C-alpha cells in the first residue's frame, strides 16, 4: 500500500472521530487533523510523481 493511502486512511479515521465528538472544539480538532492528513497524502502523491505540480498563473 502506498504511503499516501495510509495518510488517507488516517484522514478517514479522523473524520469518523469528528462525527462522534462530544463537543464542538473536539469536532473542530479532528476536522483539522483530517485536513492535515489529506494534505499530506496529496503532497506524497506529488512527491511520488503521481500528480503533476500545480501550474502558476502568469498575469
C-alpha positions in Angstrom: 0.0 0.0 0.0 1.3 3.5 -0.9 2.1 5.9 1.9 -0.4 8.4 0.6 -3.1 5.7 1.0 -2.1 5.3 4.7 -2.4 9.0 5.1 -5.9 8.9 3.6 -6.9 6.1 6.0 -5.7 8.3 8.9 -7.8 11.2 7.5 -10.9 8.9 7.3 -10.3 7.8 10.9 -10.2 11.5 11.9 -13.4 12.1 10.0 -15.2 9.3 11.9 -13.9 10.5 15.2 -15.1 14.0 14.4 -18.6 12.7 13.8 -18.6 11.1 17.2 -17.0 14.0 19.0 -18.6 15.0 22.3 -18.3 18.7 21.8 -17.6 21.3 19.1 -14.0 22.1 19.9 -13.2 18.4 19.7 -15.0 18.1 16.4 -13.0 21.0 15.0 -9.8 19.5 16.2 -10.5 16.2 14.4 -11.5 18.1 11.3 -8.2 20.0 11.3 -6.4 16.7 11.7 -8.4 15.2 8.8 -7.5 18.2 6.6 -3.8 17.8 7.5 -3.7 14.1 6.7 -5.4 14.8 3.3 -2.8 17.5 2.6 0.0 15.1 3.4 -1.5 12.5 1.2 -1.7 14.9 -1.7 1.8 16.1 -1.2 3.1 12.5 -1.0 1.3 11.7 -4.3 3.1 14.7 -5.8 6.5 13.6 -4.3 5.9 10.1 -5.8 5.3 11.7 -9.2 1.7 10.6 -9.4 0.2 14.1 -9.7 1.7 17.0 -11.7 2.8 20.2 -9.9 0.3 23.0 -9.9 0.8 25.4 -12.7 1.5 29.0 -11.6 -0.7 31.5 -13.4 1.2 34.3 -15.2 -0.7 37.6 -15.4 
